[in-house]
Structure formats: structure tokens, C-alpha cells
Amino acid sequence: MLRTLKQENIVELKEAFRRRGKLYLVFEYVERNMLELLEELPNGAPPDKARNYIYQLIKAIHWCHKNEIVHRGEELLPLLT
């Protein structure tokens, strides 16, 4: 399922493998995510940046819903572009 998530605002799964009974998921490199950004900006992002981040998140969620993909929410920290 994760391999089908091909959308510009969703981090891509590159590889998945098992070793010694554990599952490893290898995702594309992301320079920083939303959580890291928020930690850097204790007073919040400027309105234009916040608007852009929210737009990217909504695009990713819309794509998931359009493709009948169910999510919980906490995994939706968008790839910031």
C-alpha cells in the first residue's frame, strides 16, 4: 500500500525489507519535516508560510481520500517544498 503513495507532498517509500524478524521501511530523504519546522519557530510560522504548508497538507490528504486511502492523521507530516 505505501508504495502506491505517489504524490508530490507525500514522502515516498523506497524500500521495505525484513531482517531478524523486524520490518524496515526506507523512505526518501527529507531535509526537514513539519515537526522540526514548528520546533524552530516557537512563535509560529509567518502567515504566508503557514498558508503554504496547510495547502500542501490538504493536497496530500485530498489525494489520499480520492484514492480511497485511510489514514490516522499523525503520519501526515507533509514533505515541505
Long-range contacts (C-beta under 8 A, 24 or more apart in sequence): 1-69, 4-67, 4-69, 5-64, 5-69, 7-59, 7-60, 7-63, 8-59, 8-79, 8-81, 9-56, 9-57, 9-59, 9-60, 9-63, 9-78, 9-79, 9-81, 10-60, 10-63, 10-64, 10-78, 10-79, 11-79, 30-79, 30-80, 31-80, 32-80, 33-77, 33-78, 33-79, 33-80, 34-77, 34-78, 34-80, 35-77, 37-80, 53-78, 53-80, 56-80, 56-81
